[in-house]
């Protein structure tokens, strides 16, 4: 980057942009490096009050003065905004897209085919600093730009670099949509606990803490999840009965099919939104 403290403009200031901004300000970035842009005053006013960042309604001017332009716009609106930004990008800033379903070819066509662009796929736990994000950079990105993008996105969780752009669809299936799978499992466990006689409050608290504890144990353990499952599944015990029921009813095939459906839908959306 041309500056030791690059200027960063967020075009679109919804929940994900706000999460990334909050994480950045809480880590190694200063608020005076960041400008949040949005047509409405509501979101950017909240960001200004909470994180002391600059705000603007002028996407073009903000982008023209930035070393990094973060596209935090809904995918359906990105083409229109990108085409308006194009004339303000002659200084060739790094572009980071937070938008799901918009392929690199479309971003390059709309913004300029000689720009350094990074596609990212963060997920909603980024809102609480526990996100998981896939990153793919085009050939115009240099090492310092990749490092900066990783520094920005890792402020709200972990990052994984992808060697091929099509793997973004797999990231969507695993971590992008993944929180909803766990929410569904928690919903089912809570309902089952209530059906067995627990109060909804007790079933909810026990389920959420169990999900949190299992994830924390898996992250901190020196063995993989297969071994962790084996250790809690005593032969002939209660857990073994539950696991046998899951396996008998095809839980692995169910997950595989659901995740295939997710990634296939991501491919279709890329064709629809990237045209």
C-alpha positions, -999 to +999 in steps of 0.1 A: +000+000+000+012+035-006+005+046+030+017+030+062-017+038+075-040+032+045-073+050+042-102+026+040-137+035+026-166+012+033-192+016+006-223+004+023-225+003+061-248-025+070-243-052+097-213-069+081-195-036+074-202-025+109-188-057+123-156-054+103-152-018+113-158-026+149-132-054+148-107-032+130-110-003+155-107-028+184-074-042+170-046-024+152-065+001+131-074+037+141-108+053+135-093+081+115-083+056+088-119+046+081-148+063+063-182+047+063-205+055+034-242+050+030-272+068+015-291+068+048-278+087+078-290+060+103-263+034+099-234+057+095-245+079+124-244+048+146-210+039+134-197+074+139-211+074+175-198+040+184-164+039+167-156+076+159-151+069+122-157+095+094-189+092+075-201+103+041-230+101+016-206+105-013-194+071-025-173+085-053-153+110-033-147+086-005-135+059-029-112+084-047-095+092-014-091+057-003-063+031-005-088+003+001-125+003-010-146-023+008-179-031-010-204-039+017-234-036-005-263-061-010-254-083-040-286-071-059-274-035-057-237-040-063-236-037-101-253-003-101-230+011-073-199-005-089-205+012-123-209+045-105-177+040-086-156+030-117-146+066-127-133+073-092-109+043-091-081+056-115-056+056-086-061+018-084-071+011-048-074-024-034-110-035-037-124-060-011-159-073-018-181-086+011-209-095-013-219-131-017-225-144-052-207-118-072-179-134-092-145-119-098-151-115-136-182-094-129-164-072-103-135-066-128-159-059-156-179-033-136-150-017-117-120-020-140-101-051-153-067-038-140-077-035-103-065-056-074-097-073-061-103-097-033-135-116-028-143-124+007-170-146+023-175-137+059-203-150+081-227-136+106-207-147+138-184-119+126-209-097+144-195-110+177-159-114+167-162-151+160-164-151+123-150-174+096-140-160+063-128-173+029-106-150+008-097-151-029-074-126-046-070-119-083-036-118-100-033-080-096-030-083-058+004-081-043+016-095-010+011-064+010-025-060-002-032-096+007-017-091+041-038-060+047-070-077+037-063-106+060-055-082+088-088-064+083-110-095+081-091-115+108-101-087+132-135-104+134-125-140+133-104-164+112-095-162+075-087-190+050-071-181+017-084-200-013-063-210-043-093-212-067-123-188-069-148-216-073-140-227-037-158-196-025-190-217-031-177-244-008-169-217+018-205-205+015-217-241+021-194-247+051-191-214+070-212-188+051-245-207+056-231-230+083-244-209+113-279-216+102-273-254+103-262-251+139-291-228+147-315-254+133-298-282+153-301-260+184-338-253+177-345-290+173-326-299+205-345-272+225-379-284+211-369-320+220-359-310+255-392-292+260-411-323+247-393-344+273-404-321+301-378-293+305-389-257+306-381-238+274-358-215+293-338-245+308-337-263+275-324-232+257-297-224+282-285-260+283-285-263+245-266-230+239-240-237+265-235-272+252-230-259+216-206-232+229-187-257+250-184-283+222-170-258+198-146-244+224-134-279+233-129-288+196-109-256+190-087-261+220-082-299+217-051-315+202-073-342+186-099-340+158-136-340+161-138-377+152-118-386+183-136-362+205-169-378+195-154-413+202-143-402+236-178-391+247-195-421+231-191-451+255-201-484+239-236-493+248-242-460+266-267-432+261-247-412+236-240-443+216-278-448+213-283-413+200-254-414+176-266-448+162-300-432+156-284-402+137-263-426+116-293-449+109-313-420+095-285-408+073-272-377+090-240-376+069-259-379+036-283-353+049-255-328+055-238-336+023-269-331+003-278-299+020-243-285+015-243-295-022-277-277-026-262-247-009-231-245-031-251-252-063-275-223-054-244-201-049-233-209-085-268-201-099-268-168-079-234-159-093-248-163-129-279-143-121-263-115-101-231-113-121-247-107-155 
